């Protein structure tokens, strides 16, 4: 296994991690921004107010984007196992 192959695997894995985590991170970011604006407008300074909406948003996001994430991870693993004989020798 050469250094180039290792770097290709690492690059593909980092790309897969970014693509799979992006929907959940964006949902959390948008909900946090909306709650922060709401807190600023109403002068409510409760730190725990953002947890419940974020958790609910993440659950809904997993329901919506779960198949997309699973397909990306499955494609990555299939590609990795398909090229396994190349990596050995």
SULVEN-V812476 format. One line per field, one symbol per residue. ss: DSSP state (H for helix, E for strand, L for the rest). phi: phi as a letter, one per 20 degrees, with the letter a starting at -180 (. if undefined). psi: psi as a letter, one per 30 degrees, with the letter a starting at -180 (. if undefined). Layout:
ss: ???
phi: ???
psi: ???
This chain:
ss: LLHHHHHHHHHHHHHHHHHHHHHHHHHHHHHHHHHHHHHHHHLLLLLLHHHHHHHHHHHHHHHHHHHHHHHHHHHHHHHHHHLHHHHHL
phi: .effffffffffffffffffegfffffffffffffffffffeledefefeffffffffffffffefffffffffffffffffefffffb
psi: kleeeeeeeeeeeeeeeeeffeeeeeeeeeeeeeeeeeeeefgkhkfgffeeeeeeeeeeeeeegeeeeeeeeeeeeeeefegefefe.
